[in-house]
């Protein structure tokens, strides 16, 4: 009956609004694409970061929004690793790239992050990104992404 505060603060919200949240996430993201994850590397906090980060390379299989770099990486703060100076794990962000993600199909909603790197670096929206190969009915989500992509490029007519 009692839930940790972090789970209350990070709830997905009202299930009846899930489609609205998905649409908002789509248009807030710089890129939305289906990818097969090649490798996942867990990195400890560095510089001003407070939490561990999972960084993955990927192969783009289908693009719905934007133009994801083919040689880029996606990153997500890790939910279960404690942060700097004993800070508790950050359960509100991260978790989209668990260590067992290598080989997984993931629908990625992400935004480009400024990094001191030559490689394009994207931060994953964990609340909208979805592991496709382990869920039922996920083909429906991919079909919605295709429709959003088509609708985004259709000019609206005024009467």
Secondary structure, 3 states (H helix, E strand, C coil): CCCCHHHHHCCCCCHHHHHHHHHHHHHHCCEEEEEEEEEEEEECCCCCCCCCEEEEEEEEEEEEECCCCCCCEEEEECCCCCCHHHCCCCCCCCCCCCHHHCCCEEEEEEEEECCCCCCCEEEECCCCCEEHHHCCCHHHHHHHHHHHHHHHCCCCCCC
